[in-house]
Amino acid sequence: MVRLDLVAALLATASLARAVPNAPPIVPGAYIVEYQDDQDSAAFVKALPGDASLRKDLRFQLFKGASIQFPDTETAEDMAATVAKMSIVKRVYPVKRYTIPKYTVHSTGNAAVNSVLSKRQDGANDTFSPHLMTQVNKFRDAGITGTGLKIGIVDTGTDYLHPALGGCFGPGCLVSYGADLVGDSFNGKNTPKPDSDPMDNCNGHGTHVAGIIAAQAGKNPYGILGAAQGVTLGSFRVFGCSGDVSNDILIAAYNMAYEAGSDIITASIGGASGWSEDPWATVVSSIVAKGVPCVVSAGNDGSDGIFYASTAANGKAVTAIASVDNTASPSLLSNATYTVNGGALASFGFTAGDPDAWANVSLPLWAVSFNTTDPANGCDPYPASTPNLAGYVVLVRRGTCTFVQKASNAAAKGAKYVIYYNNVGGSNGVTAQVAGIKGVAMVTADTGATWIKALAAGSNITVNMIDPETGPMFLANFPNTDTPGFLSTYTSWGPTFEVDVKPQFSTPGGMILSTYPRALGSYGVLSGTSMACPLAAAIYALIISVRGTKDPKTLENLISATAHPNVFQDGRNSYPILAPVPQQGGGLVQAWDAAHATTILSVSSLSFNDTDHFKAVHSFDIQNTGKTDVTFSLGHIGAATAYTFATTADITPDTFPNELDDSVATLSFGSSGSVAVAAGQTKTVEVTAVPPAGLDAKRLPVYSGYIAINGSDGSAFSLPYLGVAGSMHSAVVLDKSQTLLSHSFDSKSAPVAANLTFTLPPPGFANDTAYRNKTDQPKLVVTLAMGSALVRADLVAIGNGTVTNATTILGTTTLGSADEFPSYWNTRGPFEYTFDGKLADGTFVPPGLYKFAVKALRIFGNPELASEYDATESVPFRVRYTSLPKRSLIRGMA
């Protein structure tokens, strides 16, 4: 297998073109420098050319380096290339930004009122549904809470003054260590203002994560239980109240968490990647190699289909966590009342939406129709006979069309307030920003049905709403009848582009009740792999408490082998075949079984790779740590095979749900289907795979399944595997039809005609506001159908006699790469690059006619061979400058 080690020198100056919409964008002029040996960063930066400044000192036990900033972004690439050639420098990486994790807020709430629907858990038994699903309840029932272990959280900080999170920060507190690396105002583009206080009172993500791990029983009105209440937490805040975070800060946070003695590190952060070589991922991998398990959320891009692994979850030995939906649907409801025909007050709960001006609203209900099964209730314009709805609260069923459409139809008849009744269990927050609408809310399906029945009988119902910001609330737990325990549709799919198995396993992340900053309501129900990941971290602590080992590989192998795979569900319907391993990994974690297993496998998964790199035979060890001999029978359960492409004509992976096929691989196990392992002994099992037959290899089918290992002592284990019944190298990576030239000001990136003249700013003045609105720069849009480890964009002169020093690169005669190219470790999707005339060597092209020669290296391709690239060219375009004050910068001009 040919890797990019052949061009290690080029990798040292790798940069990433600006990307849209999913790939992390770069910070102009900013680079991470990794030293060969330790250096004084201040002295190092002072000696650099280009007036470089120190962004962040990154000298740690496991990483020696610094992030630096060059003020002149026009020459920064040249300066970085110079730095990369220094003997004391190991590598130079671009600084990239990662967004605040995506997650869904279903409801938030303040202190609870007494309600039969709100069940506290101050007693000995743990009945919290995510804990029941993962066997975490058995640990608390046995008095095991992770005491003495430290979990470092890299996130948005923690509201440690929350009563369920200890009420203090520092030694002796639940949140006992950590730091704020950025400050409230940091947005990823401005200067961080670090301090020692990791308080989160404006975001909420990190506070929710902390509660999942260690919320204290009896310290909150909703009975929220942390899975490992005995641990202490470290909070490393890497996000401000909004915006992004750069990877130099993430690298610092991980190293700080490691050096602070964290036994486990968790981060629910990431961005589309698919490559384990990403610099942030390699740092996390190095921490795992030192014996600290690192769990990272798999990502929330399930809608993008297969081959969409996220960094740093896709790092080697990093444990990627997928999400399943809770079996319960908890809702934090505002406690309001209603009357029927002026009778006695009755209570009901609602979830306020956006807008939420419900204070002191007391109005009669008016229903769109009395049909509680109509899937399109309120989707059509109301009839002419509809009364003026300004004096009513409109009641409409959720379903089919958007909340905005339903609210718009109501507003067209004068409505100011709309209540939706759910078509599934529970109640969620809704958003319907429509002119004239002052308040929207949701009630449960049962409440809606009760009201509709009364209205249909001719009764008058008046609802008495309360201010959701200040009014009393209660917790209602509804059964999840739609997706209980199934893989969340948003959970991102692996594998990596090099066919590493991702994710590793899953925990509940859909509809999770936990703590929230006091300023934002104190409690919240959220969904995302962000919620699954901290539960996995807590489970690691519990298993460490039982087994005594902190070895990441042993723990991951145990958890994977004892996890329970589930069948596939598309969000509506389930199918009688196991969900693919690229979606669920080993399956839903069964923590108690992992903690007490006396059988340990030597691996957590197997990859047979693709047909070009097919490894038909694998071996793994079965270790019997018990006191009795065990004979294991070996079997195989196939999972659904997922087609990457919808048709043979497609080059971009299909969106969720990918087409599934029930064809499975054939596995055989040496000369026998069983293996006897004496107490205290280890035996090696050899497994041979034959990919499923009859599949369309051009559509890149990803097959997977589980080796079933059943012991004579009643134990049962499974080992997930996957492979690709096609050639990854044969997959087209460059979408030529969507790789084009456009105007820099065109947000829709419409292609321009050939031979268009672009007027550029003077060389070196692209960021000068005096020229920004007076020039028109060409925008190169490069669209990757699959990931590419190396993308080139080289400038080719067309009949321009003034050009000198042209060179031939991969068969193309070129002046060189455009600035910010080559680009490395690219995920699939579109990238946009605005060309100001600058080349990667710091010179500018002279006025003339040019075209871009775009090349994208195929997966597993040899970067030294032109035949290994997908290639296309832009239309010809002409370049001229508004003026040429720096003629020495122009290629071939003195």
Secondary structure, 3 states (H helix, E strand, C coil): CCCHHHHHHHHCCCECCCECCCCCCEEEEEEEEEECCCCCHHHHHHCCCCCCEEEEECCCCCCCEEEEECCCCCCHHHHHHHHHCCCCEEEEEEEEEEECCCCEEEEEECCECCCCCCCCCCCCCCCCHHHHHHCHHHHHHCCCCCCCCEEEEEECCECCCCHHHCCCECCCCCEEEEEECCCCCCCCCCCCCCECCCECCCCCHHHHHHHHHHCCCCCCCCCCCCCCCCCEEEEEECCCCCCEEEHHHHHHHHHHHHHCCCCEEEECCCEECCCCCCHHHHHHHHHHHCCCCEEEECCCCHHHCCCCCEECCCCCCCEEEEEEECCEEEEEEEEEEEEECCCCCEEEEEEEEEEECCCCCEEEEEECCCCCCCCCCCCCCCCCCCCCHHHCEEEEECCCCCHHHHHHHHHCCCCCEEEEECCCCCCCCCECCCCCCCEEEEECHHHHHHHHHHHHCCCCEEEECCCCCCCCEEEEEEECCCCCCCECCCCCCCCCCCCCCCCCEEEEEECEEEECCHHHCCEEEEECHHHHHHHHHHHHHHHHHHHCCCCHHHHHHHHHHHCECCEEECCCCEEEEECCHHHHCCCECCHHHHHHCCEEECCCCEECCCCCCCCCEEEEEEEECCCCCEEEEEEEEEECEEECCCCCCCCCCCCCCCCEECCCCEEEECCCCEEEECCCCEEEEEEEEECCCCCCHHHCEEEEEEEEEEECCCCEEEEEEEEECCCCCCCCCECHHHCEEEECCCCCCCCCCCCEEEEECCCCCCCCHHHHCCCCCEEEEEEECCCEEEEEEEEEECCCCCCCCCEEECCEEECEEECCCCEEEECCEEEEEECCCEECCCCECCCEEEEEEEEEECCCCCCCCHHHEEEEECCCEEEEECCCCCHHHECCCC
